[in-house]
Amino acid sequence: MAAPMQARSLWAEGIALALIGLFCVFPFYWMVTTSLKTQLVALADPPVWWFTPTLANYREVLFEDRVGVSLINSLIVATSTTALAVLLGCPAAYALARFEFRGKTDLWFWFITNRFVSPVVLVFPVFLISRELGLRDTHLALILMYLTFTLPIVIWICTDQFRSIPRELDEAAMLEGASQWRIFRSICLPLAMPGVAVSSILSFIFSWNELLFAYILAPNAAKTAPAMAISFMEGYDVPYGKIMATSTLIVVPVLIFALLASKHLVRGLTMGAVK
Amino acid sequence: MTLRVPRRTIAAFIGPAVAALAIVGVAPLLYALWKSFHDFNLTQLARQRWVGLQNYQTVLTDSDFWDAIGRTALLFVSAVPVQIALGLAIALVLHRPGLTFWKTLTRLSLVLPMATTYAVVGLLAQVMLNQKYGVINQMLGWVGVDAINFIGDPTNAFIAVILWDVWQWTPFVALVLLAGLSTVPPEIEETARLETRSPWTVLRHVQLPFLIPSLVAVLILRTADTLKLFDMVFTMTRGGPGNATEFIAILIERVGNRQFDIGLAAAQSIIMLAITIVLARLYIRLFYREVS
């Protein structure tokens, strides 16, 4: 009797898993198929599931509509801000993990608070300041502003990582006469590489996805891909195929990165509270 | 043992990061605080003058502001319980032994929605929820429901935002709760399962106590993210129709960017920041005790 019972519950479980998977993946399926439809097919009523796919939307958005340029802008901004965050964040994380000093808890509190601050609180003052400094519509303005979330991410994840490296290694090197900087650079940093990699991937994802700063601070020359995608919404005849082609181009790289860092994404989103 | 290090070395390690974050994260806040005491509209720059607390008075008596706060709260209390219920169900299925390969695959698919560019999530809503061409209405038609005007009707647009928030964040909640479930010591769970056949009893008396930290984390982070919610709603409805989906971040954007009233937007931002700091403090108190 036990065997058929078990088989049935396995089936139920399998179906539940399939439904969960479908729930998560279906919108992506619809996005990609819509991007392969001509405007005529995309506006079919009712929607069609079988049609002759075309790459015309991709050709148009990449070569006629400056989506290619905006993707490059996104790439420049996300890569630079990630590199800068790692450069500034790793030594700070090492200090938080290893040294005792006054105000450490407050500093820690302040870093974490940034996870909660809404960009909308910062964006208008930054808009005014960047106009004064001639930084409006430049990559640099976005790269710097994205530090508000990339730097904390790097610091949190790397502090955890440095803590997991045995202190004895530092102490042994110290007895050998190595400087603090050398210990960090040649002993701890190489061992902390997994944390550096994960936090880089996460800061890349978050910067690549950002819309509000990009929308307000970079309206033309430095326009990033998400801001480009929403500019198609203006006007009466909404080009669904083109919008979904642009969306696909934006989403595919982040999804690849997300799958690579899948084990750590939740940790990143909860700022390490959930392992 | 703590390494004894000169203060100069510590400053060299941590100074650059602190300076950078102070410049990009704190200086604009101080500037916003300063501007919040001014009558400052980008269309009437000549009129700029000190008005003290007048902007705050306007905000606190402004029905738009309170409506936006109310809407944000309503979104939170409608979406988050659904996310927790569905997320818990998903986590419990994934937590069961067996079908390992398929569970790994499902867990990977759960990662996708939360990583998706929020703006794209909003655009997807536009395409999939369209009254005529949308696939969701087609599917509703299969089960005999008439096409719904999701984006154009105030109540439906609000429901659409809830649905879309549930789609994007249920997987996150599921994964956080799954992590919580894995903190239950296996021997305790096994003993409990030998004693009772009811999965409900196991959940209630054995697993739930271990899930409390995860649930608290979910509640606080979802509160923060609902307060921050901008990209998805902006691309989906721009806060409309009317101001049916004008949540707090969208309201501030409208006042600052479409009405050019920077002084008022700054006052709203500062109030929002105060709420944020209270939340963050709560979160840190609950989760980072070991640091201090």
Interface residues (C-beta under 8 A of the other chain):
Chain A: L10 E13 G14 A16 L17 I20 G21 F23 C24 V25 P27 F28 W30 M31 T34 A42 L43 A44 D45 P46 P47 L84 L88 G89 P91 A92 Y94 A95 L96 R98 F99 E100 F101 T105 L107 W108 F109 W110 F111 I112 T113 N114 R115 F116 V117 S118 P119 V120 V121 L122 V123 F124 P125 V126 L128 I129 L144 M145 L147 T148 L151 P152 I155 R167 D170 E171 M174 Q180 W181 F184 I205 W208 N209 L211 L212 I216 P226 A227 A229 I230 M233 V238 Y240 I243 M244 S247 I250 V251 V254 L255 F257 A258 L259 S262 L265 V266 L269 T270 A273 V274 K275
Chain B: M1 T2 L3 V5 R7 T9 I10 A12 F13 I14 P16 A17 V18 A20 L21 I23 V24 G25 A27 P28 L29 Y31 A32 K35 I90 V93 R96 G98 L99 W102 K103 L105 T106 R107 L108 S109 L110 V111 L112 P113 M114 A115 T116 T117 Y118 A119 V120 G122 L123 L124 Q126 V127 M128 K132 Y133 G134 V135 Q138 G141 W167 P171 F172 L175 V176 A179 G180 P213 S214 A217 L221 A224 L227 K228 F230 D231 F234 T235 A249 I252 E253 G256 N257 I262 A265 A266 S269 I270 M272 L273 T276 I277 L279 A280 R281 Y283 I284 F287 Y288 V291 S292
